[in-house]
Amino acid sequence: MAKFRYDEIRDGDGIRLIMLHPRRSQSPQLQCSLIHTTLSKYENELIDHYTALSYVWGDSKKTCTVSVNNQDVDVTANLYAALKDLQDENRVSFLWADALCINQADLDEKGRQVALMGRIYASAQHTVIYMGDLTPASEALLKHLSLCSDRREDSSDDAMKDGVRDILERPWFYRVWVFQELVLSRDPWIQCGRLRVRWNQLYDHMKPRSEAPMLRKASNSFRQMHEAHVKYKESLLSIDKRPKLGDLVATHKGFGAADPRDMIYAFLGVASEVLDPDLAIDYKKSCVDLYIDFACCAIRYHDYSRLLSLVSESLSNQQRMPDLPSWVPDWSSSSGQNSTEYISRKALGSQNWEHYVAIREPPVLAFGGQEKGVIRTLRARGSEFFRSMGFSTSELVKLHIERASFFG
C-alpha cells in the first residue's frame, strides 16, 4: 500500500480534522477526508464544532484499512473500531484523532502538533473516551446510567459492580496521555461500542462503591483524574492550583506510552511550571537526553531528594534504559523496589540537600560535603541488600567507594 501523503500545515495553530462521512455511503469501507483548519477558528466558534477522540492505540501490527481523501490508509484496529462506532447514520462528523490528524512520520510536525494538544482538547466541544467493545457488563451499566433520571440513584446489584469494574480496568486508564486529554476536556464522555454516558455520570455512580475492596485499585486512577479535572477548571483563573510537573511524572511512572519520551511530554500542557526550553517537545531528541534534561530541570527549580528516591533500578538491572546515568530516573520503567531511596535516606541522613549541582556534559550529579574517610570493608547487612538488587562483589566495592566519596 502506498504511503499516505499529507499536505503541510502552514498556520502556527493549524490542525487537521477528520471529516467522517455517514454510514449511508454506498461503500462498505469507512470513508473520511482530512481537512485543514485552525484552533483560533474553533476557540471563537458558536455553531461549528469538532469532537476530540481519546483512545488506546493498541497493537500496531493489528490494522484495518480506511479511505482517507480517496486513498487507502492503514490504522490500528482500535482506531478503526472507534471511528466505526462514532460514525453517524446520516450526518458528517468532525473528529480529531492523533494517529490520523498528525503526520507521525514527520518528527518536526509531530513535535509542533503535540505541543498544541492541550488546546486541541480544550477547544473541542466534546471529548469521547473510547474504551473499546461493548461487553454484557458494560452494556448493563451504561444503559442503566443513561436511563437514570437521578445520577445518584443507582442499583447496587452485582451486575452494576461488574460493569464498573469492567470499565475501570480497561487499558485506557493506564496510558500517560489520557491525563491531559481528560483534564483539559470541556465535556468528556465514556463510550463502549456505540453506547456512551457523560464522565460525571459514571463518577457519581462509582463514588458509593469506591471503597469496595475489589474496585479500590481500579478506581484510584479514575478518581485521581476526576479530581484533577475539577481542579484544572478552578485553575483556569490561577495557574498556582495546577499540579507540578515533577509530581505528575512521578505519579504516572511506568504507565503505558508507545514512545517513552511521552512520559515527560504528556504532562507539559497541564503542569503549573513555565516550560523550560530544555523540555520543549522535540521528537528528534533521544529519550536518554530528555530524561537527563528533565532531571537537570528538577535540580535547578525543585527539591531533588524525591526525584533521586525514584531511581528504582540498580546499574546492573537489565530493565533500565541503556546509557542512562545512575542518578536519573528511568520513567519508562515500573519496576518496584526503590534501592536508591534506601541509599539516599541511609547515606545522606539530615545533610543539606542544597549542596548539589548537575553537570550536563558529561552528565554528572555532584554533591558537596565533608570527607570522612573511605569504606574499606562491607557489612553483611549492606552486602546482602545490594546483592539482592543484582550487584556483583566488584560492583559492591565500587558502589561503596563512590558513596563514600560523594556523601562522606
C-alpha positions, 0 to 999 in steps of 0.5 A: 500500500502506498504511503499516505501523503499529507499536505503541510500545515502552514498556520502556527495553530493549524490542525487537521480534522477528520471529516467522517462521512455517514454510514449511508455511503454506498461503500462498505469501507469507512470513508473520511477526508482530512481537512485543514483548519485552525484552533483560533477558528474553533476557540471563537466558534458558536455553531461549528464544532469538532469532537476530540477522540481519546483512545488506546492505540493498541497493537500496531501490527493489528490494522484495518484499512480506511479511505482517507481523501480517496486513498487507502490508509492503514490504522490500528484496529482500535482506531478503526473500531472507534471511528466505526462506532462514532460514525453517524447514520446520516450526518458528517462528523468532525473528529480529531484523532492523533494517529490520523490528524498528525503526520507521525512520520514527520518528527518536526510536525509531530513535535509542533502538533503535540505541543498544541494538544492541550488546546486541541482538547480544550477547544473541542466541544466534546471529548469521547473516551473510547474504551473499546467493545461493548461487553454484557457488563458494560452494556448493563451499566451504561444503559442503566446510567443513561436511563437514570433520571437521578445520577445518584440513584443507582442499583447496587446489584452485582451486575452494576459492580461488574460493569464498573469494574469492567470499565475501570480496568480497561487499558485506557486508564493506564496510558500517560496521555489520557491525563491531559486529554481528560483534564483539559476536556470541556465535556468528556464522555465514556463510550463502549461500542456505540453506547456512551454516558457523560464522565460525571455520570459514571463518577457519581455512580462509582463514588458509593462503591469506591471503597469496595475492596475489589474496585479500590485499585481500579478506581484510584486512577479514575478518581485521581483524574476526576479530581484533577479535572475539577481542579484544572477548571478552578485553575483556569483563573490561577495557574498556582492550583495546577499540579507540578510537573515533577509530581505528575511524572512521578505519579504516572511512572511506568504507565503505558506510552508507545514512545517513552519520551511521552512520559515527560511530554504528556504532562507539559500542557497541564503542569503549573511550571513555565516550560523550560526550553530544555523540555520543549517537545522535540521528537528528534531528541533521544529519550536518554537526553530528555530524561537527563534534561528533565532531571537537570530541570528538577535540580535547578527549580525543585527539591531533588531528594524525591526525584533521586528516591525514584531511581528504582533500578540498580546499574546492573538491572537489565530493565533500565534504559541503556546509557542512562546515568545512575542518578536519573530516573528511568520513567519508562520503567515500573519496576518496584523496589526503590534501592536508591531511596534506601541509599539516599535516606541511609547515606545522606541522613539530615545533610543539606540537600542544597549542596548539589549541582548537575553537570550536563556534559558529561552528565554528572550529579555532584554533591558537596560535603565533608570527607570522612574517610573511605569504606574499606570493608562491607557489612553483611547487612549492606552486602546482602541488600545490594546483592539482592538488587543484582550487584556483583562483589566488584560492583559492591566495592565500587558502589561503596567507594563512590558513596563514600566519596560523594556523601562522606 
